[in-house]
Amino acid sequence: MTKADLIADMAGKAGISKVAAGKALDAFTDSICSTLCKGEKVTLVGFGTFSIYQRAARKGRNPQTGAVINIPATKVPKFKPGAELKKACK
């Protein structure tokens, strides 16, 4: 499903225009991104939890040359599905 497909589906289910659904989706994703950037987590009961995971620095290997490289620590987003979402997908 693409973003356009999701917007069309949201608009149909909510009985609103695609423009309004697009604005709502953009506001939703912006809110989640800004909250995660602050280091906080977003919990949607029944759906799941968005959080930030701190990935430790590690050593890797360049596949072309075989040289050892240092991979720096980084923060990555993480999603853990809720119980209702898990049941719905069975």
C-alpha positions as CSV (number, residue, x, y, z in Angstrom):
1,M,0.0,0.0,0.0
2,T,1.4,3.4,-1.0
3,K,0.8,6.7,0.8
4,A,-1.8,7.6,-1.9
5,D,-3.6,4.3,-1.3
6,L,-3.6,4.9,2.4
7,I,-5.0,8.4,2.0
8,A,-7.8,7.2,-0.3
9,D,-8.7,4.4,2.2
10,M,-8.7,6.8,5.1
11,A,-10.9,9.3,3.2
12,G,-13.4,6.6,2.3
13,K,-13.6,5.1,5.8
14,A,-13.9,8.5,7.5
15,G,-16.2,10.1,4.9
16,I,-13.9,13.0,4.3
17,S,-12.1,14.3,1.2
18,K,-8.7,13.0,0.1
19,V,-7.1,16.4,0.8
20,A,-8.4,16.4,4.4
21,A,-7.2,12.8,4.9
22,G,-3.8,13.7,3.4
23,K,-3.4,16.6,5.8
24,A,-4.5,14.4,8.7
25,L,-1.9,11.7,7.8
26,D,0.8,14.3,7.4
27,A,0.0,15.8,10.8
28,F,0.0,12.3,12.3
29,T,3.4,11.4,10.9
30,D,4.9,14.8,11.8
31,S,3.7,14.5,15.4
32,I,5.2,11.0,15.7
33,C,8.5,12.1,14.2
34,S,8.8,15.2,16.4
35,T,8.0,13.2,19.5
36,L,10.5,10.5,18.7
37,C,13.2,13.2,17.9
38,K,12.7,14.4,21.5
39,G,13.6,10.9,22.8
40,E,10.0,10.2,23.9
41,K,7.8,7.3,22.9
42,V,4.4,7.2,21.3
43,T,1.9,4.6,22.5
44,L,-1.4,3.9,20.7
45,V,-3.2,1.5,22.9
46,G,-4.2,-1.6,20.9
47,F,-2.1,-0.5,17.9
48,G,1.4,-0.4,19.1
49,T,4.3,1.7,20.4
50,F,6.8,3.8,18.5
51,S,10.1,4.4,20.3
52,I,13.8,5.2,19.6
53,Y,16.4,2.5,20.0
54,Q,20.1,3.3,20.6
55,R,22.2,1.1,18.4
56,A,25.7,0.6,19.8
57,A,28.9,1.3,17.8
58,R,30.3,-1.8,16.2
59,K,33.0,-3.0,13.8
60,G,32.0,-4.1,10.3
61,R,33.7,-5.3,7.2
62,N,33.8,-3.7,3.7
63,P,32.5,-6.5,1.4
64,Q,34.6,-5.3,-1.5
65,T,37.9,-4.9,0.2
66,G,37.5,-6.9,3.4
67,A,38.8,-4.0,5.4
68,V,37.5,-3.5,8.9
69,I,35.5,-0.4,9.3
70,N,34.0,1.3,12.4
71,I,30.2,1.8,12.3
72,P,29.2,4.6,14.7
73,A,26.4,4.5,17.2
74,T,23.1,5.7,16.0
75,K,19.5,6.1,17.0
76,V,16.9,4.3,15.0
77,P,13.1,4.2,15.2
78,K,11.4,1.0,16.5
79,F,7.8,-0.2,16.4
80,K,6.3,-2.8,18.7
81,P,2.8,-4.0,17.7
82,G,0.0,-4.0,20.3
83,A,-2.1,-7.0,21.2
84,E,-5.1,-6.0,19.1
85,L,-3.0,-5.5,16.0
86,K,-1.4,-8.9,16.4
87,K,-4.9,-10.5,16.7
88,A,-6.2,-8.6,13.7
89,C,-3.3,-9.9,11.5
90,K,-3.7,-13.6,12.3
